[in-house]
Amino acid sequence: MAEVVLPLGGASPRVETVAGLRVEEVGDMALASVAARRAGGLREAAEAMGLPLPGPGRWEARGEVGAIWLGPDQWLVEAPLATHEDVAAWLKPRLGASASVTEQTDAWARLDLRGRLGPVVERLANLDWARFPPGSATRALLEHMGAVVVRRDEDWLSLLVGRSFAGSLHHAAVQAARAAL
């Protein structure tokens, strides 16, 4: 596996804890976008390989592979970097002509927040936390950044932004935690 340079510039993930809330850079996930083609057959091909394609506003994982719904017939597929370094190359032959697949690993930065999330999320995004149960995913504005927000569990949230916004996202998340907790 090639040496990974993380979006926040370190050789290992940056981790901070604020009043019990853990803010952690995630650098061990491979990402690829998947978009259905007019030819059809994507759902069948995905099902045959065990790839979840969740519906609107959802995230789902099966084993080590997950997918985030981004829009009609569009998903961001995630898998561990250690086993799927080139996730797009893994997906393309399995999905064939049913989908357009594009490597996205180096395009995104991801922070995971774990702990008491409600007050922090309410400071970060215009998101109704009480109506955003585990398995939910949405696009949102965080500060000035377009982001993908995924609630993986009761106390586990992932924030994804374009890689060039990694520092701004980290700063916003830490500041929101300090202000809210």
N, C-alpha and C positions, 0 to 999 in steps of 0.2 A: 504494500500500500504506500502511496506517495505521502510525503510529509505534509501535514495539514497546517495551514496558517489560519488561525481563527479570526473572525471578523473584528474582535476587539484588540487584535494585534499580538496576543500572547501565544505561547507554545502549548499552554494548557488552558482549560476553560476558566474564566474569571467567575468567582463566587463571592457574594456578599450576603450578610445576614443583617437585617434591620428589624429590631423588635420581634424576633422570631420568624420573620418572613425571609425565606431564602430566595435570592435572585441569582440565577445561574445561567451562564452562557452555555449553549449546547453546540458542540462542534462535531459530534459523531453521528450525524444523520445525513444520509444521501437523499436528495430530492429530485423529482422529475415532474414536469407538467404533463397531463394527459388530457387530450381533447378528442371527443368523438368525431369521426368523419361521417359524411353523408352515406357512405356505403353500409353503415350499420354494423351490428354484431358485437359492439364493444361490451355490452353487459354479459353476453354469453362467453366471450373470450376472457373477460375479467373473472367471471365466476369459475371457469375451468381452471384458472391458475390460483384461485383463492384470494383474489384481490378485491377488497371491499370498494364499492362505489356508492358512498352514502348520498342521501338525498339532500335537498336544500337546507342550509344552515347546520349541517352535521359533519362530524368527524367520526371515523370508525377505524379500528385496527383489528386485524386477524393475525395472531402470532406476532411476528416482528415487523410486518408490513402494515402501514396505515394509509388512509387517504382523507384529504380535507376537501370538501365541496367548495369550489370557488365561484361557480356560476353554472348556468345551464350547460350540461354536457362537458364540464371542465373540473378537473381535480388536481390537487397537488399530492403526489404519492411520496411517502417517506419510508425509509428503511435504514437499518443500521449501516453506517459507512464501512464497518469491518467486514460485512458479508455482501454488501451491494455497492461497492465503491463507484461503479458506473451503473447506477440504477436504470438509466435510460436504455443502455445496451441490454440490460436484463429484460426490460419490459417490451421493447420493440418487437422481437421475434414472437413473443407470446401473444401480443395484441394484434400483430399483423396490420392489415389494411384497415382495421376497424378504428384506429386511433392515430393521432399525431402525438408523438412523444418528444419532449425536449428536456435535456439535462438542465437542472436548476440548482444543484448543490452549492456552487460558488456565488450564486446570485442573491442568496438570502442570509440573514442573520436571525438567530432564534435565542430568545431568553425564556427560561422556565421560571415561574414564580410558584413557590410552595409555601403554604401556611394560611393565615387568615387573609383571604383575598378580597372580600367584598368592599371594604373601605378604600383599598388601594385601586381596584379596578374602577370604582366610581370617580376617582380623581384622574385616572388616566384616559378614560374613554366614555363616550356617551352611550353607555351600555346598561341595560336593566339587569343587574346581577341576579336578582331573584327569578328572572325569567330566562336565565341562561344556564340550564342544567348541564351536568357532565354529558359529554358527547356533542355539545354545541360548538359550532364554528361560524365565524362571521368576518366580514371585512369591516374595519372601523378606522377612524382617525384617532391617533394617539399623538397628542401635541400637534405637530405639523406633518406627521408621517402617516401615509397609508399603511395599514397593517392588517395582518390576518391574526385573529384571536381564536384560540382553541381551548376549550375547557375539557381537560382530559379526565379529571376526577374532582371530587368535592373541594380539595385543597391544592389542585395542580392546574396551572394555566400556562399555556405557551403563547408567546408573542413573536410573530415573524414580520420582519421588515426587509426592505432592500438592504443589501450588505453595506452600502455606503452610509446608512443611517444607524449602524450598530452602536456607535458611541452615543448618539442622541437618544436612542431607545434605552440604553443602559442608564444614562443620566436621568431620564424621565421616570423610569421605574423605581430607581433608588430614591429620588426626591419625593415621588408620590408615597412610597412606603414611609419615609421619614415624616411626612406631613400627616399621614392618615393614622399611623399606629403609635 
